[in-house]
Amino acid sequence: MSLFSFSELPNKLERLGGKLANAPFWESNFARAVAAVIAVLLLVIVIAVPLDLLQQTAIAILAFVVSSKLRKLSWGRGGILIMIGISLLMTMRYLYWRLTSTLDFETTVDMVFGYLLLFAELYGITCLVLGYIQTAWPLERQPVMIDRPVSEWPTVDVFIPTYNEDLSVVRLSVLAALTLDWPADKLRVYLLDDGRRDAFRDFAQNCGAIYLTRDNNRHAKAGNLNEALKRTTGDFVAIFDCDHIPTRSFLQLSMGSFLRDPKLAMVQTPHFFFSPDPFERNLETHGKVPNEGQLFYGLVQDGNDIWNASFFCGSCAVLRRAPLEEIGGVAVETVTEDAHTALKMSRRGYNMAYLAVPQAAGLATESLSSHVGQRIRWARGMAQIFRIDNPLLGPGLTLGQRLCYVNAMLHFFYGLPRLIFLSAPVAYLVFGAHVFTATTSMVLAYALPAIVLASMTNSKIQGNHRHSFWNEVYETVLAWYISMPVLMALLNPKWGKFNVTAKGGKIDQEYYDWKMAVPYVLLLAVNAICAVFGITELLRGSDEPFTALINCVWVVYNTVILSASAYVANEARQIRHTPRIKAAFPATVSRANGRTVMCETANFSSTGLGLKLPKDNGVKWDIGERVHVSIFRGDKESTFPGTVQTGGQFVGIQFDDSLTLKQTKELAKMTFGRADMWATEWDKHTDDKPMSSIKNVVAHGFVNLYGLVRSGIRGAFVKRRA
Amino acid sequence: MKIIAIVSGKGGVGKTTVSANLCAGLRRLGKSVLAVDLDPQNALRLHFGVSPRHVGGLARAVLSGDDWRSSVVQGNTGDYVLPYGSINEDDRLDFEQDLRENPTLLRDQLALLGLAQDCVVVLDTPPGASVYLTQALAAANAAVIVALPDAASYATLPKIMSLIKQYCSRRKKFLGYLLVINQVDRVKQLADDVTDMMSAKFGKKSIVLIHQDQAIPEALAYSKDLQEYDPLSRGAHDVKLCVQAVERLLSPDTVGAIAA
């Protein structure tokens, strides 16, 4: 037995930490003050002590080695906290050095570019620090069993607001809500139709939902919900967007927490999308790379939860009526009514909860322009809240809540800083500006460790929720579009609507959305110009070859990220049917001749099923054959009439158009409504491997740059002919 | 030796078909099986490929005082069958009189066969209450009730249950019963509702569904084993589940057995 066993270290540290934390001298205020002063002094020394190139490099290497080791160990949260500590230390050293030793600009051009970059860096560092606080220790809340007799269960009103969506979309959500596993006399499903459509009224009346409408559309969705609040009485309100289909277990899983904690005002569950979003579809990353929302619902909300700061996201959530009414219903002051509603309830001292179990699923935005439009709304709304009800100010919030909310808002301000980073090489390469008044080797010795350790630490924290560098792609796509609206909303919360109109419908033919792509193409052009200048300078024999080279590397990085991003505008063709969801349920086909075939589903949609038969089954299918398909869930069985579309080992069945309401409800229950339907797929990506992730982004970048150029040439050619 | 009585409250529920498929399934599990026909229709033997001209059977043996073993025949499927036997009306009445006078006649005679420990005897009975049913229940270690998902079957269930209670429940050797709902068809609203009602009443563990499936009568018509005739069919799958349920019933040590 060795005296020092590495695997025992975390336990030893924990014991030591426990002893230290429980030591009696902490009771004395004086001792605490002394300890705090000592800690701050030590911190100041570590951050501010000036080191020469060699010393700083040595510190950087040490930090890197320790963090690399920690990254591979599974020390749990403790290991992550140490990594965060190291990363913060290197970042703070950089920041101190940057502010004290690099800003003696000589010319105005230097100063302008220098301060612009500094602003972007300060923004990045603020978000880094807030992000660490937010995600240091995700709560990983578990569902609470309801331990009371059914007679004591509260009443729940389900609100499904709709405005202009198709009945075919809304139908399934309403029918699934009607099958929620909750006592029938304690559950009411309301279809809130702001479109005042007769078809919706008829549908609701026939299926057992309650139809509500109003004579105006004031405050859009928020107003719609508030109107319904006035006309209903349930103890709780569950809210689903009209294209979110709940699973049957939604209330069983989410309501337990309310019964345990009377101050709990909201339980939010993740938004899960069974169709690919424009990023996933156009970049072909669906199922391979965690999507944009994954980080938020997989990590950020869970991280918020430990600070009691997870917030309402407008759908797939339950709210307690009393606190909601206490704050005057859903907030109407901003365009992100959901987050603001939660903030207002938090200010009144109510608790918030986030339960990371997907209990509903819906359609992702269909095109890049509608996706961008939605993000603009979020960004604008968050900026509005920041202005009119700033979480740093005002009563009722804990420090943790303030910081989490501020980060949620600051997060959307990334537009301008991102644009600055993407065009920064222009400063030196084109204008010859020196944005740092320091030697290039010093810049590298201070900046690189800060950047690398932040990446390593975030990669460890974010694990399977986001893969390195994809964040850059997601933000780059949106940067241009959200920076103006955010700026406007910050200047005056009432200013302007910047929504890009959603094109809607299906994309019949692959096309390149040049209009959406303008910003990326411009930025690519800027970087191309930088590259030309950089290469020329290097070839001519620069007097600062190292600086030129670093800037050229920066240009290459920008080009990769930009071309990966630019390709998002290449709208892949969407086939004109409802999205098919992969799932293997036991099934049986009853054929026209009375024979049956046992099989498994391969996928399903609201209009049909794909079935998988054993290999070499010898079953002959007639296209157009009328069949009945049974789907099983445990000993439950439901049968649906349909027609064979394709035969073979995989059989495609299309349901009859004439499925009755009861059958459609059964279908929702047996497919979309299964309790475990989404949990097995959601957030199950592989852990981040930064090196393979960057390879992946680079590959996408190059392939896409080629595709972009090709589309450009083709586009120009077609235009000339036309 | 374990004895299973296949019973039903009304006729035409596919009891004989279930019996035959059960025999085939048990044999696949490695059991030796004897199918015994207690139904004067004397049809069970046909499912085992015994010639329709074959006249011997247990009724004749009883009347003539012969050993039952001499009446056991092997069908062309390889199973052993003890047919009822072709007898005239007077003989049938005499035979039934014998059964009435000696309530344990069947049990005693089966014991005399000297069958092996792991042998399973499957008793096919005529529908409803009868002297045959009484004899079968008095001998059985387990009962399989066959019903259709229709109102008539549902209505006759209480009667059958009370008979099982009367003749079986008090015997220590009786292991339990199983309800088989035959020809389940979820497309038909009534069948769907009755299936759900029966399932609710009997509980998951003591109920097996066999779906409506043309492969079942077809396999019988061609004297083929269902599992070979159409292994992918729902029917083959359901029969397999049914056989497994019966086996669990007969081996009370294993989990899932149902006490009556």
Interface residues (C-beta under 8 A of the other chain):
Chain A: T588 S590 N593 G594 R595 T596 V597 M598 C599 L613 P614 N617 V619 H628 S630 D635 E637 S638 T639 P641
Chain B: R186 V187 D192 S199 K204 H211 Q212 D213 Q214 A215 E218 D230 L232 S233 R234 G235 A236 H237
